[in-house]
Amino acid sequence: MLEDRPVRAADGTAARLRWLGGGFPALRHRNFRLFAAGQGISLIGFWMQSVAQGWLVYRLSGSALQLGAVAFAAYLPILCLAPVAGVVVDRMPRRQVMLVTQTGLMLLALALGLVAAAGTVTVPLVIALAAGVGLLSAFDVPARQAFLVEMVGSADLPGAIALNSSLFNTARVVGPALAGSLVGAVGEAPCFLLNAASYVAVIAALAAMRLPPAAPRPAPPALADGLRSGIRYVWRHPSLRNLLLLLGVISGFGIQYQVLMPVFARTVFGAGAAEYGLLLTAAGLGALASGLGLAWRESSRAQQRRNLVLGLAVFTAGVLGVALSPSLPAAVACQAFAGFGMIRYTATTNTLLQLIVDDRFRGRVMGLHTVMFLGMGPVGGLALGALADAWGARLAAAVSGGVSLAGAVWLALRLRRLGPPPAA
């Protein structure tokens, strides 16, 4: 990997960059700084759209099941296609894949904004556009995760993963707050249109990167052979297999409790769009604090193992707290705990997977990671939405917390050690 070119800046700016590079080693790399700036802007738009879309669907339908249906449509393509997408990511330049997917996501956000502004939006149309987002995300997410190592190298990869999570959750603080204000004042459409505009930042950042010439690769196997070899590779190594299976359970039935937040805001607490945004912002603040803590210091393998258990335990406590909260302020506080624990667990899982995996299989393993992290959402989102419609949002959230508690106990008892990096 080529070294980044020296930063040409005023003394004060250079000093700040040196300070940030000392605390956050991934920021020493020019390409990652570009990526972080573009992603930071784009992710604010993403969260604005996420909040506005949830509120729009619940406003149009009044049904938690319809919220689950939108999540199902968005995640089903990821579940079906991400393993194949991982093979594609191992065969093609990852930056080119991301340029295509980010442009497509921009166009879908623009389409949703235009129909919402025209007053012709319907829940089936939102579901169709959500399916389009899921289709592109099936390729975008594994490409983005695998691309991190190209920007920073393996030594600074853990910090880059944690900072990437921090960016996501900084946006999770800012985006819902902006969306809550905008939805209450002028409706949902401006959030969708601003999200479309925000993709320009990440597309420009990707185009401006200076990457070393790609190393020659052996002739890639056929698509089906590549998919089978990736699955066999993971299954042969218990550390990879256990990390991915547990992530699938927690992401499908634990983290999906978030689809219930419009129901908690509007029905359980009798609040509006601003309070809905506050619930998501609180989770984002907790997640941001967790991500920055992980990015600031290096962790040993034993510390990473403890982070997995601690993160899942704190997340469980937060979700159960939301389910039992007697008031909106109590739920907001519990959301902060849930966000903190979620990132402590999910970012550490991502870090361990990327440190363990052989680079030849990185795209395929990140494809399987995408299936488990995002693709399991259809099952959990639809099930929790149906449960909330039948028995109420509190019981549905309690089920999420119970599943997460079982996962935390399993992790503490079974995942006693993480094995050495596996051979291909």
Secondary structure, 3 states (H helix, E strand, C coil): CCCCCCCCCCHHHHHHHHHHHHHCHHHHCHHHHHHHHHHHHHHHHHHHHHHHHHHHHHHHHCCHHHHHHHHHHHHHHHHHHHHHHHHHHHHCCHHHHHHHHHHHHHHHHHHHHHHHHHCCCCHHHHHHHHHHHHHHHHHHHHHHHHHHHHHHCCCCHHHHHHHHHHHHHHHHHHHHHHHHHHHHHHCCHHHHHHHHHHHHHHHHHHHHCCCCCCCCCCCCCCHHHHHHHHHHHHHHCHHHHHHHHHHHHHHHHCHHHHHHHHHHHHHHCCCCHHHHHHHHHHHHHHHHHHHHHHHHCCCCHHHHHHHHHHHHHHHHHHHHHHHHCCCHHHHHHHHHHHHHHHHHHHHHHHHHHHHHCCHHHHHHHHHHHHHHHHHCHHHHHHHHHHHHHHHCHHHHHHHHHHHHHHHHHHHHHHCCCCCCCCCC
